[in-house]
Amino acid sequence: MASQSKILKLTEFVTANELAAMMNVPVNQIIATCMSIGIMVSINQRMDAETIDIVAEEFGYKTEYVSAEVSESHCRRRRQRGRFGSTRTYRDRYGTR
């Protein structure tokens, strides 16, 4: 089961910040890794599949690419199960201003 947790299921283009969150590492480490291989990225810049593969491998992850629809339905199921905490909106919590 430990090997399954080291597989990232993602769409072809994700930002450096999103990739960092998926791997639970600081985004600065993602950016530093990219810079060490000669690729300049910013925190919100989308990275291509080849770059994602290289960076993920540096952190011991394998990548598996899925369509955006599959990714969205997976996230929706996780939210419903509570893995991302409450799905209530700001308005639900605090009312309108």
Beta strands, then each sheet from edge to edge (+ up, - down):
strand 1: 7-10
strand 2: 14-15
strand 3: 46-47
strand 4: 62-65
sheet 1: 1+ 4+
sheet 2: 2+ 3-
end
